[in-house]
Amino acid sequence: MNSSSADRRLYMLSRHLAGTISNEGSGISSSPTSAGNSVFGNVVRAPEDPILGVTVAYNKDPSPVKLNLGVGAYRTEEGKPLVLNVVRKAEHLLVNDRSRIKEYLPIVGLADFNKLSAKLILGSDSPAIQGNRVTTVQCLSGTGSLRVGAEFLAKHYYQRTIYIPNPTWGNHTKIFTLGGLTVKTYRYYDPVTRGLNIQGLLEDLNSAPSGSIVLLHACAHNPTGVDPTFDQWGQIRQLIRSKNLLPFFDSAYQGFASGNLDKDAESVRMFVSDGGECFIAQSYAKNMGLYGERVGALSIVCRNADVASRVESQLKLVIRPMYSSPPIHGASIVATILKDRNLYNEWTLELKAMADRIITMRKQLFDALSARGTPGNWTHIIKQIGMFTFTGLNTKQVAFMTKEFHIYMTSDGRISMAGLSSRTVPHLADAIHAAVTTVG
Amino acid sequence: MVSTFLSLPSVSPSAALSVQDKCKDTMKSVTSFQSSFFGKDKQPLSMKTKSHGRITMAVAVKASRFDNITMAPPDPILGVSEAFKADTSELKLNLGVGAYRTEELQPYVLKVVRKAENLMLERGENKEYLPIEGLAAFNKATAELLFGADNPVIHEQRVATIQGLSGTGSLRIAAALIERYFPGSKILISSPTWGNHKNIFNDARVPWSEYRYYDPKTVGLDFDGMIEDIKAAPEGSFVLLHGCAHNPTGIDPTPQQWEKIADVIQEKNHFPFFDVAYQGFASGSLDEDASSVRLFAARGMELLVAQSYSKNLGLYAERVGAINVLCSSPDAAIRVKSQMKRIARPMYSNPPVHGARIVANVVGTPDFFNEWKDEMEMMAGRIKSVRQKLYNNLSSKDKTGKDWSFVLKQIGMFSFTGLNKAQSDNMTDKWHIYMTKDGRISLAGLSAAKCEYLADAIIDSYHNVS
């Protein structure tokens, strides 16, 4: 008996003694729960998730000019969520196919989906795929892929520390910690240049113990939008391989960042083509607009096919006690699109249109701030890439913008460009201008 | 297996070449650097030159960092279907995994599910992230289905519900909640129980022990053993109970036995945790199959209840379920719900929308709801009728006078035949009947046409194999 269960017993006993539980003569004491006392008395109310909580707060705001630039979900120019045409087409095909059934997927998910996802990120002619060195398992979007990867590493890998960039997506630390890893950071963002601190990055990775895991954002770094250049990626790769560090890519924006699927996969492919091992978490939430369907994949590129097959068998043991097998609907949509040449091409066009609209919003916001003569250098807005801009605004300024202008964003100053439209850019520019000029 | 997918447009040759050329150049310059570094590495290595088409790279062919990973054994339940697929015999019968089959032994998508999906398609709903706790309409519907819409616990807002990834995912969230807020407390699970229960609690780091349940002598419930073991457990333990249609045995306590189980749980201040995977599927009645849960709720007890819509709505692969925590106050329910969200967020962020929408539409639309109840009665009815037919065949063909009535007393998708491992192996090896090694058969995979064959196989295995 350990001290915690002894504590619990004492707690129960003290409540009995305090007379908060009645023990009638019936011989059956009412459970502590039936007297209106809860065993959850010590459970405190958790705060809202810092990112998803922004939407919760936004929804409560009655202001007609409110703007949600919190969570990274694409919005059209009209400010509406978008379901891609190609996704609707695929769904119609699926739902109208009466031969389709809902039997459990295998633990590793939909086989077609897995193969096609690996090809998408690695390139269809990837030697790693041809050599059967890649195991790919369908997971619950990016989060699920990262979590399964983390649990696998915590169970099977000799190094339990993962280095994540500073800053990074708010959920990364919790995912890796609960997955059983220890989290450390490496320098990434330079607030002075509002760009990449490549020296700090290389120094910190260089001093990491050999074999440590390193989280890399494949493209469109979240929250900063600052990506290494191709040459910088080369330096990073060299260092990682020389220190035998294990790269773990988070690829949530393939095709969404530059508008080109291959370009956005360059960093990953660079690493894979040197023959080394790596983990890759893929998400289709943004690039296929499948957010709520929770579609993603974890690929592990191994030294050889035998290792890949053993690794896959062990991944199943992580997945089975977590949710048994993944959901079929979203993965079927993805597979339908990826395997059909016409649908695939249509998808690339819709993807480029979304990426282009975001790039347009960047230009418009930059121009609007320039026109207002807002103090400061705002070129980072057009230099950064992907869905988000790290504005450089501090928490006080952010709070001001929420209170006075009903602009909702995360407190680190990150805004989702995907939530902007030509119509709302002026309002945001006014808000930023006011925040910068009146709040320190 | 024919590969049916088209090849993707490949990376443009010039782009590929430039990436590989750059790597080649880089590799050349670091090769000597690397070889000195690799020497310090733990793992043995050898330098080898590998050819990648046009380029030659000097790649240190080191041992993989995962070389020491062993091949995991196949899942005992899911592995059965794989073996079945490989069998070429015409006589083969799959009584392994618990997925409903029609009389023609085909998978079944409920008509009402297809209608709901068509409706959803027509409406053209968006695919935005659900909140962490899932679809609100689904959460409301599922709690009401479980407790009854007019149950005081619902009116009093004492139920914290979050949408989970079917039964497994919901159990896992609850297990994580137990580990975090009741550290050191253990959970009692029935002997036997669904194979994945232990895995879930192991991975969630919740210690478990077993209470007696199945009595092989009677092929029934070891009720005294069950009560004894629950009583003997440290006060404040969690007790995992199957709401109805116990998996794998099919043996459920009677209403009177449920009362006594509730008594001893209250006596010991234990925390009941129901796994409800077959509501409506066992007896054919949603309310009847929820009676055990409602009995405990009526006593004012706090409960954990995991639900699954895999079987009763045939939504297997959509992964739809819920974890409900019935608390003694609405305030506790709010707090508990917030903490369950904190567990879900770093696991999968928010749950999948499709299956939850189907459930919400079916339950929320009176015509659909009635249709569902009819289809569920049909499925449960088919299972009851094959039970009867199997029993009839067993009792008429078995001349030894062995009592096979347990087949009729058991309920739900599964039946514990009482066959041991060797006998179960005989079922497979000689008769091409696939089942799990614990003697469990899935009646959902049995057709009326095959009852006689199955009876012959069982009789042979029971009497001629030890």
HADDOCK unambig.tbl for C-alpha pairs under 7 A between the chains (distance, minus, plus):
assign (segid A and resid 2 and name CA) (segid B and resid 184 and name CA) 6.81 0.50 0.50
assign (segid A and resid 4 and name CA) (segid B and resid 183 and name CA) 6.27 0.50 0.50
assign (segid A and resid 4 and name CA) (segid B and resid 184 and name CA) 5.86 0.50 0.50
assign (segid A and resid 5 and name CA) (segid B and resid 184 and name CA) 5.54 0.50 0.50
assign (segid A and resid 5 and name CA) (segid B and resid 185 and name CA) 6.10 0.50 0.50
assign (segid A and resid 28 and name CA) (segid B and resid 263 and name CA) 6.85 0.50 0.50
assign (segid A and resid 28 and name CA) (segid B and resid 267 and name CA) 5.70 0.50 0.50
assign (segid A and resid 29 and name CA) (segid B and resid 266 and name CA) 6.75 0.50 0.50
assign (segid A and resid 29 and name CA) (segid B and resid 267 and name CA) 5.65 0.50 0.50
assign (segid A and resid 30 and name CA) (segid B and resid 266 and name CA) 6.22 0.50 0.50
assign (segid A and resid 31 and name CA) (segid B and resid 266 and name CA) 4.90 0.50 0.50
assign (segid A and resid 31 and name CA) (segid B and resid 267 and name CA) 6.88 0.50 0.50
assign (segid A and resid 31 and name CA) (segid B and resid 269 and name CA) 5.43 0.50 0.50
assign (segid A and resid 31 and name CA) (segid B and resid 301 and name CA) 6.79 0.50 0.50
assign (segid A and resid 32 and name CA) (segid B and resid 269 and name CA) 6.88 0.50 0.50
assign (segid A and resid 33 and name CA) (segid B and resid 300 and name CA) 6.92 0.50 0.50
assign (segid A and resid 33 and name CA) (segid B and resid 301 and name CA) 5.45 0.50 0.50
assign (segid A and resid 33 and name CA) (segid B and resid 302 and name CA) 5.60 0.50 0.50
assign (segid A and resid 33 and name CA) (segid B and resid 328 and name CA) 5.92 0.50 0.50
assign (segid A and resid 34 and name CA) (segid B and resid 299 and name CA) 7.00 0.50 0.50
assign (segid A and resid 34 and name CA) (segid B and resid 300 and name CA) 4.47 0.50 0.50
assign (segid A and resid 34 and name CA) (segid B and resid 301 and name CA) 5.09 0.50 0.50
assign (segid A and resid 34 and name CA) (segid B and resid 328 and name CA) 6.79 0.50 0.50
assign (segid A and resid 36 and name CA) (segid B and resid 328 and name CA) 5.14 0.50 0.50
assign (segid A and resid 36 and name CA) (segid B and resid 329 and name CA) 6.68 0.50 0.50
assign (segid A and resid 37 and name CA) (segid B and resid 328 and name CA) 6.26 0.50 0.50
assign (segid A and resid 38 and name CA) (segid B and resid 327 and name CA) 6.47 0.50 0.50
assign (segid A and resid 38 and name CA) (segid B and resid 328 and name CA) 5.40 0.50 0.50
assign (segid A and resid 40 and name CA) (segid B and resid 332 and name CA) 6.32 0.50 0.50
assign (segid A and resid 43 and name CA) (segid B and resid 335 and name CA) 6.37 0.50 0.50
assign (segid A and resid 43 and name CA) (segid B and resid 336 and name CA) 6.62 0.50 0.50
assign (segid A and resid 44 and name CA) (segid B and resid 335 and name CA) 5.78 0.50 0.50
assign (segid A and resid 45 and name CA) (segid B and resid 335 and name CA) 4.26 0.50 0.50
assign (segid A and resid 45 and name CA) (segid B and resid 338 and name CA) 5.93 0.50 0.50
assign (segid A and resid 45 and name CA) (segid B and resid 339 and name CA) 6.85 0.50 0.50
assign (segid A and resid 46 and name CA) (segid B and resid 335 and name CA) 6.92 0.50 0.50
assign (segid A and resid 46 and name CA) (segid B and resid 338 and name CA) 5.30 0.50 0.50
assign (segid A and resid 46 and name CA) (segid B and resid 339 and name CA) 5.75 0.50 0.50
assign (segid A and resid 81 and name CA) (segid B and resid 126 and name CA) 6.82 0.50 0.50
assign (segid A and resid 83 and name CA) (segid B and resid 126 and name CA) 6.05 0.50 0.50
assign (segid A and resid 83 and name CA) (segid B and resid 127 and name CA) 6.69 0.50 0.50
assign (segid A and resid 95 and name CA) (segid B and resid 117 and name CA) 6.94 0.50 0.50
assign (segid A and resid 95 and name CA) (segid B and resid 118 and name CA) 6.96 0.50 0.50
assign (segid A and resid 101 and name CA) (segid B and resid 107 and name CA) 6.88 0.50 0.50
assign (segid A and resid 101 and name CA) (segid B and resid 109 and name CA) 6.13 0.50 0.50
assign (segid A and resid 102 and name CA) (segid B and resid 109 and name CA) 6.66 0.50 0.50
assign (segid A and resid 102 and name CA) (segid B and resid 315 and name CA) 6.01 0.50 0.50
assign (segid A and resid 102 and name CA) (segid B and resid 316 and name CA) 5.90 0.50 0.50
assign (segid A and resid 102 and name CA) (segid B and resid 317 and name CA) 5.27 0.50 0.50
assign (segid A and resid 103 and name CA) (segid B and resid 316 and name CA) 5.59 0.50 0.50
assign (segid A and resid 103 and name CA) (segid B and resid 317 and name CA) 5.46 0.50 0.50
assign (segid A and resid 104 and name CA) (segid B and resid 316 and name CA) 5.26 0.50 0.50
assign (segid A and resid 104 and name CA) (segid B and resid 317 and name CA) 4.31 0.50 0.50
assign (segid A and resid 105 and name CA) (segid B and resid 317 and name CA) 5.84 0.50 0.50
assign (segid A and resid 123 and name CA) (segid B and resid 10 and name CA) 6.40 0.50 0.50
assign (segid A and resid 123 and name CA) (segid B and resid 11 and name CA) 6.18 0.50 0.50
assign (segid A and resid 124 and name CA) (segid B and resid 8 and name CA) 6.18 0.50 0.50
assign (segid A and resid 124 and name CA) (segid B and resid 10 and name CA) 5.64 0.50 0.50
assign (segid A and resid 125 and name CA) (segid B and resid 10 and name CA) 6.66 0.50 0.50
assign (segid A and resid 140 and name CA) (segid B and resid 348 and name CA) 5.78 0.50 0.50
assign (segid A and resid 143 and name CA) (segid B and resid 346 and name CA) 6.81 0.50 0.50
assign (segid A and resid 143 and name CA) (segid B and resid 347 and name CA) 6.51 0.50 0.50
assign (segid A and resid 143 and name CA) (segid B and resid 348 and name CA) 5.01 0.50 0.50
assign (segid A and resid 143 and name CA) (segid B and resid 349 and name CA) 6.20 0.50 0.50
assign (segid A and resid 144 and name CA) (segid B and resid 347 and name CA) 5.84 0.50 0.50
assign (segid A and resid 144 and name CA) (segid B and resid 348 and name CA) 4.56 0.50 0.50
assign (segid A and resid 147 and name CA) (segid B and resid 347 and name CA) 6.00 0.50 0.50
assign (segid A and resid 171 and name CA) (segid B and resid 346 and name CA) 6.44 0.50 0.50
assign (segid A and resid 174 and name CA) (segid B and resid 346 and name CA) 5.69 0.50 0.50
assign (segid A and resid 175 and name CA) (segid B and resid 346 and name CA) 4.43 0.50 0.50
assign (segid A and resid 175 and name CA) (segid B and resid 347 and name CA) 6.58 0.50 0.50
assign (segid A and resid 242 and name CA) (segid B and resid 34 and name CA) 5.76 0.50 0.50
assign (segid A and resid 242 and name CA) (segid B and resid 37 and name CA) 6.71 0.50 0.50
assign (segid A and resid 262 and name CA) (segid B and resid 11 and name CA) 6.62 0.50 0.50
assign (segid A and resid 270 and name CA) (segid B and resid 19 and name CA) 6.50 0.50 0.50
assign (segid A and resid 274 and name CA) (segid B and resid 23 and name CA) 6.97 0.50 0.50
assign (segid A and resid 290 and name CA) (segid B and resid 127 and name CA) 5.89 0.50 0.50
assign (segid A and resid 291 and name CA) (segid B and resid 127 and name CA) 5.93 0.50 0.50
assign (segid A and resid 291 and name CA) (segid B and resid 128 and name CA) 5.48 0.50 0.50
assign (segid A and resid 291 and name CA) (segid B and resid 129 and name CA) 5.20 0.50 0.50
assign (segid A and resid 292 and name CA) (segid B and resid 127 and name CA) 5.14 0.50 0.50
assign (segid A and resid 292 and name CA) (segid B and resid 128 and name CA) 5.12 0.50 0.50
assign (segid A and resid 292 and name CA) (segid B and resid 129 and name CA) 4.10 0.50 0.50
assign (segid A and resid 292 and name CA) (segid B and resid 130 and name CA) 5.83 0.50 0.50
assign (segid A and resid 292 and name CA) (segid B and resid 352 and name CA) 5.50 0.50 0.50
assign (segid A and resid 292 and name CA) (segid B and resid 353 and name CA) 5.42 0.50 0.50
assign (segid A and resid 293 and name CA) (segid B and resid 127 and name CA) 6.81 0.50 0.50
assign (segid A and resid 293 and name CA) (segid B and resid 352 and name CA) 4.66 0.50 0.50
assign (segid A and resid 293 and name CA) (segid B and resid 353 and name CA) 5.56 0.50 0.50
assign (segid A and resid 293 and name CA) (segid B and resid 354 and name CA) 6.61 0.50 0.50
assign (segid A and resid 294 and name CA) (segid B and resid 352 and name CA) 5.48 0.50 0.50
assign (segid A and resid 303 and name CA) (segid B and resid 64 and name CA) 5.49 0.50 0.50
assign (segid A and resid 307 and name CA) (segid B and resid 66 and name CA) 6.63 0.50 0.50
assign (segid A and resid 307 and name CA) (segid B and resid 67 and name CA) 6.27 0.50 0.50
assign (segid A and resid 310 and name CA) (segid B and resid 69 and name CA) 6.51 0.50 0.50
assign (segid A and resid 310 and name CA) (segid B and resid 70 and name CA) 6.06 0.50 0.50
assign (segid A and resid 310 and name CA) (segid B and resid 71 and name CA) 4.61 0.50 0.50
assign (segid A and resid 311 and name CA) (segid B and resid 69 and name CA) 6.81 0.50 0.50
assign (segid A and resid 313 and name CA) (segid B and resid 71 and name CA) 5.99 0.50 0.50
assign (segid A and resid 313 and name CA) (segid B and resid 72 and name CA) 5.22 0.50 0.50
assign (segid A and resid 314 and name CA) (segid B and resid 71 and name CA) 6.92 0.50 0.50
assign (segid A and resid 314 and name CA) (segid B and resid 72 and name CA) 5.55 0.50 0.50
assign (segid A and resid 321 and name CA) (segid B and resid 168 and name CA) 6.79 0.50 0.50
assign (segid A and resid 321 and name CA) (segid B and resid 196 and name CA) 6.43 0.50 0.50
assign (segid A and resid 321 and name CA) (segid B and resid 199 and name CA) 5.39 0.50 0.50
assign (segid A and resid 321 and name CA) (segid B and resid 200 and name CA) 4.41 0.50 0.50
assign (segid A and resid 321 and name CA) (segid B and resid 203 and name CA) 6.85 0.50 0.50
assign (segid A and resid 322 and name CA) (segid B and resid 168 and name CA) 6.50 0.50 0.50
assign (segid A and resid 322 and name CA) (segid B and resid 169 and name CA) 5.72 0.50 0.50
assign (segid A and resid 322 and name CA) (segid B and resid 172 and name CA) 6.03 0.50 0.50
assign (segid A and resid 322 and name CA) (segid B and resid 200 and name CA) 6.69 0.50 0.50
assign (segid A and resid 323 and name CA) (segid B and resid 165 and name CA) 5.78 0.50 0.50
assign (segid A and resid 323 and name CA) (segid B and resid 168 and name CA) 4.90 0.50 0.50
assign (segid A and resid 323 and name CA) (segid B and resid 169 and name CA) 4.37 0.50 0.50
assign (segid A and resid 324 and name CA) (segid B and resid 168 and name CA) 6.19 0.50 0.50
assign (segid A and resid 327 and name CA) (segid B and resid 317 and name CA) 5.43 0.50 0.50
assign (segid A and resid 327 and name CA) (segid B and resid 318 and name CA) 4.63 0.50 0.50
assign (segid A and resid 327 and name CA) (segid B and resid 319 and name CA) 5.49 0.50 0.50
assign (segid A and resid 328 and name CA) (segid B and resid 317 and name CA) 5.49 0.50 0.50
assign (segid A and resid 328 and name CA) (segid B and resid 318 and name CA) 5.60 0.50 0.50
assign (segid A and resid 329 and name CA) (segid B and resid 318 and name CA) 6.67 0.50 0.50
assign (segid A and resid 329 and name CA) (segid B and resid 354 and name CA) 6.91 0.50 0.50
assign (segid A and resid 339 and name CA) (segid B and resid 5 and name CA) 5.00 0.50 0.50
assign (segid A and resid 339 and name CA) (segid B and resid 6 and name CA) 5.39 0.50 0.50
assign (segid A and resid 340 and name CA) (segid B and resid 6 and name CA) 6.38 0.50 0.50
assign (segid A and resid 341 and name CA) (segid B and resid 6 and name CA) 6.91 0.50 0.50
